[in-house]
Amino acid sequence: MSKLVDARGLACPQPVIQTKKALETDDRVVVIVDNPVALENVSRLAKSLGCELDVENKADGTYITIVSVEKETNKAVGAKNLSCKLGDADTAQKSGPVVVTIQQDRMGRGDDELGYVLIKSFIHTLGEISPAPDIIILFNTGVKLSVRGSDVIEDLKNLQEKGIQILVCGTCLNFFGLTDQLEAGIISNMYDISDTLLSAGKIVTV
């Protein structure tokens, strides 16, 4: 029996996140989407994982049937706990922590309103994906995401609860007069930030 994921009305990247979670536990997943972007993203995820998929347009949405080929094949010969290609990243050897640096309270250049929507979505997604980063560094206007009134405070606190360390540039907080408003992360300094970056196995800059 197929597991149903109703992704209609969900903002990006939730359709992909919900689909990936379903594929971690089920061999066959049916995802319902209601827009071309979600269709493309979910389909690309399935293909990247080596799954087979079938797309059917219906009156109430587009139905994407995803089948984990390896799971179905190995089930016939008694193998267990296999999925498309899920878990490959978890087994990769790392020479150091994965560090995400967030330089501003918006993502990308161009429209500021859109950039703020994107950075909120990015931070929320960090709490949903696997493997998650080990450390997040906030500096320049990125520190504004960690203070009172920020729309991503709960997401940042959730990341902390999952064991992700959040370093917030103390010089930047002081520059913007926000030191006493910090609500997520710990106040750090350039020595700690530099040491973290230089010892990182991978650095992702936003």
C-alpha positions in Angstrom: 0.0 0.0 0.0 1.3 3.4 -0.9 1.9 6.2 1.6 0.1 9.4 0.7 1.8 12.8 1.0 -0.6 15.6 0.4 1.7 18.5 -0.5 -0.9 20.8 -1.9 -0.6 24.3 -0.6 2.8 23.7 1.0 5.5 26.3 0.4 8.9 25.4 -1.0 10.8 23.3 0.1 8.1 21.4 2.2 6.9 19.1 -0.6 10.5 17.8 -1.1 11.1 17.5 2.7 7.9 15.6 3.2 8.5 13.3 0.2 12.1 12.5 1.4 10.8 11.7 4.9 8.2 9.4 3.5 10.7 7.6 1.3 12.9 6.9 4.4 10.2 4.6 5.7 8.1 3.5 2.8 8.8 1.7 -0.5 6.0 3.3 -2.5 4.9 7.0 -2.0 2.2 9.0 -3.7 2.7 12.7 -3.6 0.0 15.2 -4.5 1.1 18.6 -5.6 -0.7 21.6 -7.0 1.9 23.6 -8.9 4.6 23.1 -11.5 7.5 24.1 -9.2 6.6 21.4 -6.6 6.1 18.9 -9.4 9.6 19.6 -10.8 11.3 19.6 -7.4 9.7 16.3 -6.2 10.3 14.6 -9.5 14.0 15.7 -9.4 14.4 14.4 -5.9 12.9 11.0 -6.9 15.2 10.7 -9.9 18.3 11.8 -7.9 17.5 8.9 -5.5 17.3 6.4 -8.3 13.5 5.9 -7.9 10.9 5.2 -10.5 8.1 7.7 -10.8 4.8 8.1 -12.6 2.9 11.4 -13.0 -0.8 11.7 -13.4 -2.8 14.9 -13.6 -6.2 14.8 -11.9 -8.9 17.4 -11.2 -7.7 17.9 -7.6 -4.0 18.0 -8.3 -1.0 16.2 -9.8 -0.3 12.8 -8.4 3.3 11.6 -8.4 3.8 7.9 -7.7 7.4 7.2 -6.5 8.7 3.6 -6.2 12.0 2.8 -4.5 13.4 0.3 -7.0 16.1 -1.1 -4.7 13.7 -1.6 -1.9 11.2 -3.4 -4.1 13.9 -5.6 -5.7 15.7 -6.5 -2.5 12.4 -7.2 -0.7 11.9 -10.1 -3.1 15.1 -11.7 -2.0 14.7 -11.0 1.7 17.0 -8.0 2.1 16.0 -5.3 4.6 16.5 -1.7 5.3 17.4 -0.6 1.8 16.1 2.6 0.1 16.7 4.4 -3.1 20.0 6.0 -2.2 19.0 7.5 1.1 21.7 7.7 3.8 24.7 8.0 1.4 25.5 11.4 2.8 25.2 10.2 6.4 28.0 7.6 5.8 30.4 10.0 4.2 33.6 10.6 6.1 34.2 14.2 7.2 37.5 15.7 8.1 35.9 18.4 10.1 32.5 20.0 11.0 30.1 21.3 8.4 29.8 25.0 8.9 27.1 27.3 7.5 27.9 31.1 7.5 25.0 33.5 7.2 26.2 37.0 6.3 23.0 38.9 6.2 19.4 38.8 7.2 18.3 38.2 3.6 19.3 35.6 1.0 20.8 36.7 -2.3 20.9 40.0 -4.0 18.0 41.8 -5.6 14.6 42.2 -4.0 14.9 42.6 -0.2 11.4 41.3 0.6 12.0 38.2 -1.5 15.5 37.8 0.1 13.9 37.8 3.6 11.4 35.1 2.6 14.2 33.0 1.2 16.4 33.2 4.3 13.5 32.3 6.6 12.8 29.3 4.4 16.5 28.3 4.3 16.9 28.4 8.1 13.7 26.4 8.6 14.9 23.8 6.1 18.1 23.4 8.0 16.1 21.8 10.8 14.4 19.4 8.4 17.3 18.0 6.2 19.9 15.4 6.9 22.8 15.6 7.4 22.4 18.9 9.2 25.2 21.3 9.7 27.3 21.1 12.8 27.8 24.9 13.3 26.1 28.0 12.1 27.9 31.4 12.2 25.9 34.6 12.0 27.7 37.9 11.2 27.2 41.3 9.7 23.4 41.8 9.4 23.0 38.1 9.7 23.1 38.6 13.5 19.7 40.3 13.3 18.2 36.9 12.7 19.1 35.9 16.3 17.6 38.7 18.2 14.3 39.6 19.8 11.6 40.1 17.2 13.2 38.0 14.5 10.8 35.7 12.6 13.3 32.8 12.7 14.0 32.7 16.5 12.0 29.5 17.0 13.7 27.8 14.1 17.1 28.8 15.5 16.2 27.6 18.9 15.0 24.3 17.4 18.4 23.9 15.7 20.1 24.5 19.0 18.0 21.8 20.6 19.2 19.4 17.9 22.8 20.0 18.9 23.7 22.5 16.3 26.0 25.2 17.6 25.1 28.8 16.7 27.9 31.4 16.9 26.8 35.0 16.8 29.4 37.7 16.1 29.7 39.9 19.2 31.3 42.8 17.3 28.3 42.8 14.9 25.8 42.7 17.7 27.5 45.6 19.4 27.7 47.6 16.1 24.0 47.4 15.7 23.2 47.9 19.4 21.6 44.5 19.7 23.8 42.7 22.3 21.2 42.8 25.0 18.5 41.5 22.6 20.2 38.1 21.7 17.7 35.3 22.0 19.3 32.4 20.1 22.9 31.3 19.8 25.9 32.4 21.8 28.0 35.6 21.5 31.2 34.7 19.8 34.4 36.5 18.7 36.6 36.7 15.7 39.1 34.3 17.2 36.5 31.5 17.7 34.9 32.2 14.3 38.3 32.1 12.5 39.3 28.9 14.3 36.0 27.3 13.4 36.3 28.2 9.7 39.9 27.1 9.4 39.1 23.7 11.0 35.9 23.1 9.1 35.5 20.1 6.8 33.0 22.0 4.6 31.9 25.7 4.6 28.6 26.7 3.1 28.3 30.5 2.7 24.8 32.1 2.4 
